[in-house]
Amino acid sequence: MLNSHALTIKPSKKKKTPDDYRDEIDKWIAAGKTPEAKKRRREKEKQRMKEWTVFLKEDADWDYGCILDVFIFKLERTAKCIVDNEIIVKKEARQIAKEIGETVKLLKKVRDDNYHVKYEKELTDKYGKMLHDQSEKTPEGYIVWKMWREKETKENEEEIRKASRAAFEQADEDRKNDLRKAFEIMIEKIWGWWE
C-alpha cells in the first residue's frame, strides 16, 4: 500500500541481474545522502525532537495520564503523517485516520476522567450538593476534611455512603471499559496503520 513512486526502477529491455538492481538501489540511497538531503533530515529531526521535548516537560512519573498522553501524541502525529504525506491510498488513509481518531477520543476521555460527573449529578439530585469543611489537622500536620451532602441525616448517611461508593465503582468500571475499547481497536488495527 505504499506509494508506488517511493522507489522507481526504470524498466530495461535487457534482463536485469541482481547487480543491476543493487546499482539502482545504491543510486536511490546515495540521493538521500546528499548534503541537502542530510540537512533536511537533520532539521526535520530537530523539529520532531523539539515537539517531543515540549510534550515531555508535562510528564510526571507518578501520573498514569502521561502514558495515555504518549499514546495520544504519537497516534495523532501518525494520523497526520499518513494523511498529509499520502503514505497510503487516500481512501484507506481516511479510514485509518478515522480509526486512530476513535482511539484517541477514547484515550482522551479516559485521561480526562470525568466519568463520575453523570453519577454525581444523580447523587446531587437525590441527596443534595456535596459540602465540605476543613475540620482539623492530624498530629503530622495533614488536613482532615469533613464531607457531607445537603440532605444528609443520621438516618440516611449509610445509604448515601453506599450510593456514593456504588457510583464511584460504576464510574471506574466505565473508564476501564473505554480504555479496553481503545486497546481493542489498537490490537485489531495497529499493524495496518503503519504499513
Secondary structure, DSSP 8 states (H G I E B T S, - for coil): ---GGGS-----SS---HHHHHHHHHHHHHHTTSHHHHHHHHHHHHHHHHHHHHHHHT--TT-THHHHHHHHHHHHHHHHHHHHTT-S-HHHHHHHHHHHHHHHHHHHHHHHT-THHHHHHHHHHHH--EEEEEEEE-TTS-EEEEEEETT--TTTHHHHHHHHHHHHHHHHHHHHHHHHHHHHHHHHHHHHH--
